[in-house]
Amino acid sequence: MISMHLVIPILAMLAILGIGWLFLRWYLR
C-alpha cells in the first residue's frame, strides 16, 4: 500500500495544481 509520506505530498500538489488551473480558467475567461 502507499505510505502516508507519499500520499500527503501528492494530494497537496494536486490541490495546488487544481486551484491554479481553476484560477487561470477564471482569469483568462
C-alpha distance matrix in Angstrom:
0.0 3.8 6.3 9.5 11.5 10.5 10.4 13.8 15.7 14.7 15.8 18.9 19.8 19.5 21.7 24.2 24.5 24.9 27.6 29.3 29.4 30.9 33.3 34.4 35.0 37.0 38.9 39.8 40.8
3.8 0.0 3.8 6.6 8.3 6.7 6.9 10.4 12.0 11.1 12.5 15.3 16.2 16.3 18.4 20.7 21.1 21.8 24.4 25.9 26.3 27.9 30.2 31.3 32.1 34.1 35.8 36.8 37.9
6.3 3.8 0.0 3.8 5.3 5.6 6.4 8.9 10.8 11.2 12.5 14.7 16.0 16.8 18.5 20.6 21.6 22.5 24.6 26.2 27.1 28.7 30.5 31.9 33.1 34.8 36.3 37.6 38.9
9.5 6.6 3.8 0.0 3.8 5.3 4.8 5.9 8.6 9.7 10.2 12.0 14.1 15.0 16.1 18.1 19.7 20.5 22.2 24.0 25.2 26.5 28.2 29.9 31.1 32.5 34.0 35.6 36.9
11.5 8.3 5.3 3.8 0.0 3.8 5.8 6.0 7.1 9.1 10.7 11.5 13.1 14.9 16.2 17.5 19.1 20.6 22.1 23.4 24.9 26.6 27.9 29.4 31.0 32.5 33.6 35.2 36.8
10.5 6.7 5.6 5.3 3.8 0.0 3.8 5.7 5.8 6.3 8.8 10.3 11.0 12.4 14.4 15.8 16.8 18.3 20.3 21.4 22.5 24.5 26.0 27.1 28.6 30.5 31.6 32.8 34.5
10.4 6.9 6.4 4.8 5.8 3.8 0.0 3.8 5.8 5.3 6.1 8.6 10.0 10.5 12.1 14.3 15.4 16.2 18.2 19.9 20.8 22.3 24.1 25.6 26.7 28.4 29.9 31.2 32.5
13.8 10.4 8.9 5.9 6.0 5.7 3.8 0.0 3.9 5.5 5.2 6.1 8.6 9.9 10.5 12.3 14.3 15.2 16.5 18.3 19.8 21.1 22.5 24.2 25.7 27.0 28.3 30.0 31.4
15.7 12.0 10.8 8.6 7.1 5.8 5.8 3.9 0.0 3.8 5.5 5.0 6.1 8.5 9.8 10.5 12.2 14.0 15.4 16.4 18.1 19.9 21.0 22.3 24.2 25.7 26.6 28.1 29.9
14.7 11.1 11.2 9.7 9.1 6.3 5.3 5.5 3.8 0.0 3.8 5.4 5.1 6.1 8.5 9.9 10.5 12.0 14.2 15.2 16.2 18.2 19.8 20.9 22.3 24.2 25.4 26.6 28.1
15.8 12.5 12.5 10.2 10.7 8.8 6.1 5.2 5.5 3.8 0.0 3.8 5.5 5.1 6.0 8.6 9.8 10.3 12.1 14.1 15.0 16.3 18.1 19.7 20.9 22.3 23.9 25.4 26.6
18.9 15.3 14.7 12.0 11.5 10.3 8.6 6.1 5.0 5.4 3.8 0.0 3.8 5.5 5.1 6.2 8.6 9.8 10.7 12.2 14.1 15.4 16.5 18.3 20.0 21.2 22.2 24.1 25.7
19.8 16.2 16.0 14.1 13.1 11.0 10.0 8.6 6.1 5.1 5.5 3.8 0.0 3.8 5.4 5.1 6.1 8.5 10.0 10.5 12.1 14.2 15.3 16.3 18.2 19.9 20.7 22.1 24.0
19.5 16.3 16.8 15.0 14.9 12.4 10.5 9.9 8.5 6.1 5.1 5.5 3.8 0.0 3.8 5.5 5.1 5.9 8.5 9.7 10.3 12.1 14.0 15.1 16.3 18.2 19.6 20.7 22.1
21.7 18.4 18.5 16.1 16.2 14.4 12.1 10.5 9.8 8.5 6.0 5.1 5.4 3.8 0.0 3.8 5.5 5.1 6.1 8.5 9.8 10.6 12.1 14.1 15.4 16.5 18.0 19.8 21.0
24.2 20.7 20.6 18.1 17.5 15.8 14.3 12.3 10.5 9.9 8.6 6.2 5.1 5.5 3.8 0.0 3.8 5.5 5.3 6.0 8.5 10.0 10.5 12.1 14.2 15.4 16.1 18.0 19.8
24.5 21.1 21.6 19.7 19.1 16.8 15.4 14.3 12.2 10.5 9.8 8.6 6.1 5.1 5.5 3.8 0.0 3.8 5.6 5.0 6.0 8.6 9.8 10.4 12.2 14.1 15.0 16.1 17.9
24.9 21.8 22.5 20.5 20.6 18.3 16.2 15.2 14.0 12.0 10.3 9.8 8.5 5.9 5.1 5.5 3.8 0.0 3.8 5.4 5.1 6.2 8.5 9.9 10.6 12.3 14.0 15.3 16.4
27.6 24.4 24.6 22.2 22.1 20.3 18.2 16.5 15.4 14.2 12.1 10.7 10.0 8.5 6.1 5.3 5.6 3.8 0.0 3.8 5.4 5.2 6.1 8.6 9.9 10.5 12.0 14.1 15.2
29.3 25.9 26.2 24.0 23.4 21.4 19.9 18.3 16.4 15.2 14.1 12.2 10.5 9.7 8.5 6.0 5.0 5.4 3.8 0.0 3.8 5.5 5.1 6.1 8.6 9.9 10.2 12.0 14.0
29.4 26.3 27.1 25.2 24.9 22.5 20.8 19.8 18.1 16.2 15.0 14.1 12.1 10.3 9.8 8.5 6.0 5.1 5.4 3.8 0.0 3.8 5.4 5.1 6.2 8.6 9.8 10.5 12.0
30.9 27.9 28.7 26.5 26.6 24.5 22.3 21.1 19.9 18.2 16.3 15.4 14.2 12.1 10.6 10.0 8.6 6.2 5.2 5.5 3.8 0.0 3.8 5.5 5.1 6.2 8.5 9.9 10.5
33.3 30.2 30.5 28.2 27.9 26.0 24.1 22.5 21.0 19.8 18.1 16.5 15.3 14.0 12.1 10.5 9.8 8.5 6.1 5.1 5.4 3.8 0.0 3.8 5.5 5.1 5.9 8.4 9.8
34.4 31.3 31.9 29.9 29.4 27.1 25.6 24.2 22.3 20.9 19.7 18.3 16.3 15.1 14.1 12.1 10.4 9.9 8.6 6.1 5.1 5.5 3.8 0.0 3.8 5.4 5.0 5.8 8.2
35.0 32.1 33.1 31.1 31.0 28.6 26.7 25.7 24.2 22.3 20.9 20.0 18.2 16.3 15.4 14.2 12.2 10.6 9.9 8.6 6.2 5.1 5.5 3.8 0.0 3.8 5.5 5.3 5.9
37.0 34.1 34.8 32.5 32.5 30.5 28.4 27.0 25.7 24.2 22.3 21.2 19.9 18.2 16.5 15.4 14.1 12.3 10.5 9.9 8.6 6.2 5.1 5.4 3.8 0.0 3.8 5.6 5.2
38.9 35.8 36.3 34.0 33.6 31.6 29.9 28.3 26.6 25.4 23.9 22.2 20.7 19.6 18.0 16.1 15.0 14.0 12.0 10.2 9.8 8.5 5.9 5.0 5.5 3.8 0.0 3.8 5.5
39.8 36.8 37.6 35.6 35.2 32.8 31.2 30.0 28.1 26.6 25.4 24.1 22.1 20.7 19.8 18.0 16.1 15.3 14.1 12.0 10.5 9.9 8.4 5.8 5.3 5.6 3.8 0.0 3.8
40.8 37.9 38.9 36.9 36.8 34.5 32.5 31.4 29.9 28.1 26.6 25.7 24.0 22.1 21.0 19.8 17.9 16.4 15.2 14.0 12.0 10.5 9.8 8.2 5.9 5.2 5.5 3.8 0.0
